[in-house]
Amino acid sequence: MSTDPAFDFHYDTERERLHWTIEAGGGEHILDLSPGVLGSVAVLVDGRTVAHLPKPKPRRPWRELQIEIGHEPVDIVLISNRPVMYTDVFVGGRSVRDRRTIDQARAAAPEPASLYEATIGGYDWYQRPRRLPIVDRWVAIPAIVSLVALAVVLIWAVRPMGLIAAGVVLIAMLTLVRVWFATFHAVLSRVHLALLDRPELGEERRVAWFVAAMFGYPVVSVALVVLVYGVARTLASR
């Protein structure tokens, strides 16, 4: 996963500024950036809309537009960042905020994300996931206890009726569902990590492998449940 600012979740209100007071064209002007809901940002100078600029995205993290105020060039820059985009304004080629040149800012811009990062990155909030154990003791212990409880009710109880049996089954099933989600997340995180480290597979193939894992795990899980249930029913009927 990319480690550039486009994939780091943090807030910097100064770099997220939408309201600017600038000196350009021999006078002071108010420049506002107004993000819309349809993917563009309106540029307003002294309350008048003068242009629109597409919002930056992970695959196109740098958006730049030049306008003129009093015959002086003013560059507006939008930079991809999560959860809030960064902005900058350059008058005469220098940042109003930190006096960097626009060439220096371009050189420090985040690299475009790959197709895989942009498509699957949202699974772990566009950060590199931790390597989770597929089954740790806090998952294995309740899973084993629940499976044993279900086995006792389904196999050894001739007529698993009544509140006690129903309570055991309900608690065991809820526990197993929680365990399933924990292992599902652990498996997908490991698949995600492995695919992040294998760019040579190609973007489309990495996306396909992740989707296959995401849908394959539930299918295999259902097949195992059906198999176990069938075996339990067979044993109980003897």
C-alpha positions, 0 to 999 in steps of 0.5 A: 500500500502506498505510504504517501499522504493520500493514504494517511488518515489525519487532519491538518486544518491549515492544509485543508483550508477553503478560505483564502485572503490573497494579494494579487493584481495590486489588491486584496482579494477573497478566494474561496473553494467550494466543494460540490457534491458532483465531483468538482470544486467551485473557485470563487473570487470576491464572491463570484464563481470564476472556475471549477476544478475536478476533485482529486482522487487517489489515481489522480491525486494532484489537480491544478488550475491557473486563473488570473486576478488583475492580470497576475497568475494565481494557481489553485491546487487540490491534493488527494488526502483522506478523509479531507483533501488538501488545498494550496494557492500560489500567487506569482508561483509561490504558496500563500501558505508556506512560500514554496514554489509550485515546482517544489509542491509538484515534486512533493505531490503524492504518487498516483495510486495503483488500480488495486490500491484505489479499488480495494484500499477502502477495505482497510481504510486505505492503510496497510493492514496489520497481519492478524492471526487467523485463529488466536486463543480468544477465537479458538477457545469460544469456537471449540466450546461452542462446537462441543456444546452443539455436538452434545445437543445435536448428537447425544440429546435424543430430543434436544428440546426445552429452554436449556437446549435452546439456550445452548444452541443460541449462545453457541451459534451467536459465538460461532458467527462472531468467530466466523467474522473474526476469521473472515477479517483475518483471512482477507487482511492476509490476502490483502497484504500478500497482494499488496506485496505482489504488484508483478501480478498486475492490477486486474489480477490482484483485484480478481484474486481479492474478490475471489477470496472475499466471496470464496470464504463464505462459500467454503464456510457454508459448504462446511456447515452443510457437511457438518450438519449432515454428519451430525444428523446422521450420527443423531439418527443412529 
